[in-house]
Amino acid sequence: MKPFAAPIEDIFFILNHVVDAGRVEDYDPEMSREIAQHFASFAEDVIAPTDEIGDRVGAKLVDGRVVLPPEFHDMFAQYVEGGWPGLMLPEEFGGMGVDGVTGGVVHEILMGANHAFQMLVSLAVGHNRVFQHFGTEEQKAKYLPRLASGDYLATMALTEPGAGSDLGRIRTRAVQDGDTWRITGEKIFISGGDQDLSKGVLHMVLARTGDMDSGVKGLSLFACTSDRDDGSRNAVKVTRIEEKMGLHAQPTCQLAFDGAEAELIGTEGQGLRAMFEVMNHARVDVALQGVAHSARAYDIASSYAAERVQGKGPDGPVTIDQHGDVRRMLDEIDAIAMGARAMTHLALVTLESGDNPWLLELLTHVIKWYASEQGLRAAETGMQVLGGYGYLQEYRIEQTYRDLRIAAIYEGASGIHAMGLAGRLLRLENGAAMDAFVDFVSGIDGGPALETAFKAWQGARAHLETGVDPGQIATPFIRLTSRVLEQAMWAKMAANADNHPDPARIRRVAALVARQAARCDADLAEMTAA
């Protein structure tokens, strides 16, 4: 088994030399790297060893409460002792106040070390954003210190049995009762809906305060804690833990709210707008999950291939990374991992800098689609490099695939993001997001490969603008958009290759990506033929 190793050099090559993280006001490259290296050591030594245990043992529902393996308790105690729960929360509420870019780096490392644990501890950042934009000073003072200290972990309670992607069908009801609100209803697929690591759980619940026919306009957002202020349990019950393909140590819960006490965040009817503060951050996090697993697949596969002796070369026996087809597979995995990281870091830096909101609108759809879909391909290819061993649990690359598979489904399934791009963004403000993408790509010297890809994309956009139904061609369009962005980011990586410890690797993989530009014409042909 290949122990987890954080890809620090790759991360900071992209941040500092490809996506210009320096335009984020609070980003300090030296301080960011120091924090990342400190966390990487902790993740490699303490967090990563619990990943296999969590996958094997999983979370259990015992007498109505979720129980995690003992090793998670020891690890979480050290995580809290290091102050990591409050990394990106304001210092005035007990956090470290670290910039969002550095926080993204830490989250990627954490995902690579133990994806299931990352999902348990990651939502405090999104909750902080909600309270900063919509909460009162009293709410900030009440809830943020609990999150920063690790006393409380957070959830996002949206989905219901009859309301998945269509939030207008939400039926969970909130009614005012004096100075408080009471929530009644059922929520499903709630990541970390309960656990026995922290003292409590802070649920952000989307519930209906308008009439049942009011659609999304009748939704409001609530803070609902697992325990009341007097220490008694709130009326929130775990009715089951879902048995899943992967992420076994991340308890995906079905929750029943039975008049649970809650506090309104913002104003009535503002719920969906407030919840998007959590969702947008969560979508960047999901893209980073694809990045982390792709990088892990490359690390496992390349390490195995460098040691596995099979066949002969001119000078005798050789390791399989010397065989052309294996080298191709390794480079394809690397292309996905580094490309997805560059694309996602571009979105993260654009989010934190606030300098191009329309480009961010487009990037959010593209990175979530690309990093999850292509991340699965990276894991599959990594399994292929290992051959029969890839199918076994010994090297755990099959767990990489199983844990990542959900990323193409949650926080908006791939088709939802494809339709968001080809439908909503195409029309919104006369295509302002599309125009921002044009401006971005036009500013990059990517040579013939980028020109070929971009020309195909412009033809695809023009075809969509004729008014055709985007339903059947949305996926080819987001795939094409992703390929254009991939070409652009790899062109920037190639231009800055000398700043990477292994410039030959960067140039070799960049050349592979450039040769794939012709696939964009096939995407255009698929769209226009539909």
Secondary structure, DSSP 8 states (H G I E B T S, - for coil): -------HHHHHHHHHHTS-GGGSTT--HHHHHHHHHHHHHHIIIIITHHHHHHHHH--EEETTEEE--HHHHHHHHHHHHTTGGGTTS-GGGTS----HHHHHHHHHHHHHH-HHHHHHHSTHHHHHHHHHHH--HHHHHHHHHHHHHTSEEEEEE--BTTBSS-GGG---EEEEETTEEEEEEEEEEEETSS-SSSSEEEEEEEEE-S-TT-GGGGEEEEEEESB-TTS-B-SEEEEEE---SS-TTS-EEEEEEEEEEEEEESSTT-HHHHHHHHHHHHHHHHHHHHHHHHHHHHHHHHHHHHH-EEEEETTEEEEGGGSHHHHHHHHHHHHHHHHHHHHHHHHHHHHHH-S-HHHHHHHHHHHHHHHHHHHHHHHHHHHHHHTHHHHSSSS-HHHHHHHHGGGGTSSS-HHHHHHIIIIIIHHGGGTHHHHHHHHHHHTS--HHHHHHHHHHHHHHHHHHTTT--STTTHHHHHHHHHHHHHHHHHHHHHHTGGGSS-HHHHHHHHHHHHHGGGHHHHHHHHHHH-
